[in-house]
Amino acid sequence: MIKIDGNSLTLERFIDIVVNHQSVVLAEDAITKVEEARKLVERYVEEERVVYGITTGFGKFSDVAISKDETEDLQRNLIISHACGVGNPFSEEETRGIMLLRANALAKGHSGVRLEVINTLLEMLNKGVHPIIPEKGSLGASGDLAPLSHMVLVMIGEGEAIYQGKRLSGKEAMEQAGIKTIILTSKEGLGLINGTQAMTSVGALTLYRAINLAKLCDISASLTVEALNGITDAFDEKVHAVRPHLGQIHTAKNLRRLLEESKLTTRQGEIRVQDPYSLRCLPQIHGATKDTLRYALEKVEIEMNAVTDNPIIFTEEDEVISGGNFHGQPMALTFDYLGIAIAELANSCERRIERLVNPQLSGLPAFLTEKGGLHSGFMIAQYSAASLVSENKVLAHPASVDSIPSSANQEDHVSMGTIAARKARDIYFNTSRVVAIELMAAAQAIEFRDNSKLGKGTEPAYETIREVLPALKEDRILYKDINKSAELIDNNKILMAVEKRIGVLDI
């Protein structure tokens, strides 16, 4: 059981709850803060003070006064009118992340919702009631209004949800799970949807997977280095100490550990003086991505524990302030940067695949097949990798540089942060499949060398690949091999096998 308090959620705990389905409850001190904030809201409503979103309309309608008798209608209307998402729904894990992050933000006690509202959301999370939330339709400022509204629809017995594998109406899902629906009152509709939780959930999941993928890229690249008799001098600790970017230093260290005891690598001058950049510059290329991942981790963990709605309640000061914490710009820029960094892993990876299959560059049989002409080997696998890399270049165009005014120009600059997060997710998928192809090609190239001479870290990687993918003796249906290789990435099987042998790799 994990306790949330709005202040201490980490990416690791986020994954434990969202992916591994650990149960979650509110911490005791959070309960106190939530109840104190709610008392202030109720007093303001009773006094009919003019406070945005509590006794007024929303957006352009912020100057329209709402009486205390109309507060329930106001909050319900907000949800049903704002549920305008389109497209495919977010995945189960992304949806669970949205729910968790919104509950954690409310737990800070600056939003003014009743305790039962947060508990309802956590009960849905713990019992597996997952609202159907279309992934498109958020501008990423005023928060993720449309996605979060679809989440809240189920809380009030509307919308749709997945429960025990079935797509049901929100009302049916809640009834079958034994969860009471709620009637929203003052500030609660706004408190539930005015936030950056959709973009942050998608981005956090992508970041977690990208961290593992960056390590795996060091492994796949090391296999390629061996297959091409690469020169290890470029990974010497002294080289990177004089340009001390942390990711670069860590990557070089990883490569040295992975290739330790290898009889397939060479030293400068033995076969050639220098390797091409896709081998020689691995610490610089992969290291820059890792620096980006650490930056993104810092920003994501800040956002996970932030108040991102409006207005914000300060109980000690007896004050409610309208601000702009819902604006997704900090995450929009972060996730654009994250997507670009992941795309660069694929760029260098595809160039290594080309070197493996090109006999003029590798000294290996063309397309890694013994009977070229009769068999095509890895010819079209490289095509697929090139296609994915090209698509990534389109996806890597920043979403955050765009803005379209909304709400009659009241909301005249928006972040497009949720688009940035979704693009980073799609870039990650493409990149993971490019890496899957490199793992296959590098393992195949090793067949033309001597697999008994592999390094301490590359040997378990090669063995794990060969457990599910035999060497390519003649042409076969390769998409099945790509899927099997990708599955090894998705379940971290190669990474776990390597780290079990040589210890945890650095980021």
Order of alpha helices (4+ residues) and beta strands (2+ residues): beta-alpha-beta-alpha-alpha-beta-alpha-alpha-beta-beta-alpha-beta-beta-alpha-alpha-alpha-alpha-alpha-alpha-alpha-beta-beta-alpha-alpha-alpha-alpha-alpha-alpha-alpha
